[in-house]
Amino acid sequence: MKMPFSIMDAVRRAEKLTAVRAVRGGLVSMIPILIIGAFALIGKTLPLGAYQRFAEAFAGGFLMQLFDLIYGATFGTLALYMAFFISRAYMKLKADPLAVNGGAEAASMLAFFIMAGAYLPGFGTDSMGPKSMFLALLTGLGASAEYLALQRFLRNHRRYIFSSGIDREFIRMLSTLPPIAVTALSFALVNGLVIRFFHVDSFRELISHGFNALFAQIHAGFFQGFFFVLLSSLLWFFGIHGSDTLEGAMETYFTPGLAANQAAVASGGVPEAVLTKEFFDCFVLMGGCGATICLLIAILLFSRNQARRGLGLAAAFPMLFNINELMVFGLPVIFNPVMLIPFLAVPLICYSIAYLAISAGLVPMIAHEVAWTTPILLGGFRATGSLRGSLLQLFNVAAGTLVYLPFVRILDRESEESLRQNYAAFVGYFKENEQSLTGIRLTDLHNVYGDFAKNLCAELRHGLEQGIALAYQPQYHYDGHCIGAEVLLRWRHPVHGILYPPLVVKLAEEGGFLSALEEKMVLRVLAERPAALERFGAGAKISFNITGATVTTPRFLQFLRQQNAKNPFRGKNLCLEVTEQTAVYFNEETLAALTSMREMGLLLAIDDFSMGQTSLHYLKDSMFDLIKLDGSLVRGLATHKNYHEIIASITGLADSLNLTVLAEFVETEEQREILHSIGCDCYQGYLYSPAVFLKQ
């Protein structure tokens, strides 16, 4: 399914709105609170009689008391957390250094308490929990915006005059007082006007009465329930706990249906009420609002996005008990334009199917009370007393999964496109600053590039071996025959394709798994050696590059010994290249390691050789068999005549030491002929072949 460009363009614009990003960011910050609260709620309400009896009896009810305490401190004050975190996310997005001082969060919480009626007797968790999420959204955004505007106004008009002798932290906090006070006053004024003109106790009560009044205009029956499901889902989409917000309507119009059905059965009559609280819990809100168990199944079975699948696995257990805040806030579903259609449509489809099935007598009327946390299949069976209730749930889940599926694929495509754009920007930044970033850790950067580097580093570590792909660049003698090939390490990302090689090395080094990556590469070289020799010739020399930071470590030497014991290197023309740019400190231990490598049968080469002191130092112990010229020398042949003399000096020195000299980056016949004239007859570069994969 492909959404029209105009729709996707609108989606992207909506997702960039500060308010939308602030709500998303704030709700994502709440995920740890939600997870803890979800498990506490499961502990409280797990619908198993034996478990409930045990939990209530254990240590005189102490276990249940612990669950109550945790639940009250998480879901019981969920709206308060929401106001705080949305405010914090909003201020971070604004990135105003004089405004990010905690004042906006304080103003938002103060505004929330005012509008929620904290001054009323009996104010408690019922007023700070999920029922007040709509109010939390309003105060989190509204109070933050007002606070920030006031801060900027006062700053621009230089209204703060404090003595230089006052503590700086005290001055900073004192500067928040005027905007917090004005913000609190404005929200108190709105709340007072609402109380006076609408004859309610608080703005929160006005919201509750307003939602309940909507249902008084709709006749009882199919359309009343249909509207309830639609409005509940719509509220959830905007980050408002729809079920709790509409609890008054549920208690007034639907909860009495179960009692009526039970009375009819007790008197020998026929139950007639289709719509009960259990009807919505069991057949519509499967997995929670939006029938998100269908979304969970679609993600786990069909999504290509590993992060999304990971979220699904994390959310799966609480969703079995119809607790889906982790999925709704973490995906996120809320304020996600792509998910609007299925999130509204799936519960309406499930509602319509269930209503018709029960009305037509295909499934028995609901006559049994069932806890809303009862898992699917068991809930349908208990509510109707029939397996047909479970089958109805299965049918609804299948239908809902089919509806969610194309939108999950749209999310995947959007994520992949966003990742590609971010990767292109990240690689562009890295290439432009590659030299200056040598001593800087990308994963420590406090910007979007740092975040992307962390994610990419984690993906590299996770798919260390699976992503390795070896490319081979052939090497030729002047007479035209292939003398070998250099193995070039590549890492294939499932979305970005082949990653920029220097970036892979940089991230692997920062992540502490560069040695492990190079060992995996060597294993792949050994495994592909027969195919490589068949491709480039039985006498070809297969070279592979190891950084100086790895090649001299005891771990790498032991690794080579283990591989040599399994399949001896001698006679197989394997050459280990040491990168000259990463200086190798030559001491007795290093010399002993290189000697051991030569004794195993490995040839040794110096990569990026020049006339520097470090390069010349490598030659004094006669450890190396091959010199590879620094690429800058070859590329500069046409424009720098003195490079001819430098290379001639290197080839002369190599002849006296019985070493072979190979030039990389040979791209033109002119370069080859100049190199031949000054004593270099081995070449590697695009003149002969780019790097190729053995399996195309």
Secondary structure, 3 states (H helix, E strand, C coil): CCCCHHHHHHHHHHHCCHHHHHHHHHHHHCHHHHHHHHHHHHHHHCCCHHHHHHHHHHHHHHHHHHHHHHHHHCHHHHHHHHHHHHHHHHHHHHCCCCCCCCHHHHHHHHHHHHHHCCCCCCCCHHHHCHHHHHHHHHHHHHHHHHHHHHHHHHHHCCCCCCCCCCCHHHHHHHCCHHHHHHHHHHHHHHHHHHHHHHCCCCHHHHHHHHHHHHHCCCCCCHHHHHHHHHHHHHHHHCCCCHHHHCHHHHHHHHCHHHHHHHHHHHCCCCCCCCCCHHHHHHHCCCCCHHHHHHHHHHHHHHCCCHHHHHHHHHHHHHHHCCCCHHHHHHCCCCCCHHHHHHHHHHHHHHHHHHHHHHHCCCCCCCCCCCCCCCCCCHHHHHHHCCHHHHHHHHHHHHHHHHHHHHHHHHHHHHHHHHHHHHHHHHHHHHHHCCCCCCCCCHHHCCCHHHHHHHHHHHHHHHCCCCCEEEEEEEEEECCCCEEEEEEEEEEEECCCEECCHHHHHHHHHHHCCHHHHHHHHHHHHHHHHHHHHHHHCCCCEEEEEECHHHHCCHHHHHHHHHHHHHCCCCCCCEEEEEECCCCCCCCHHHHHHHHHHHHHCCEEEEEEECCCHHHHHHHCCCCCCEEEECHHHHHCCCCCCHHHHHHHHHHHHHHHCCCEEEECCCCCHHHHHHHHHCCCCEEECCCCCCCEECCC
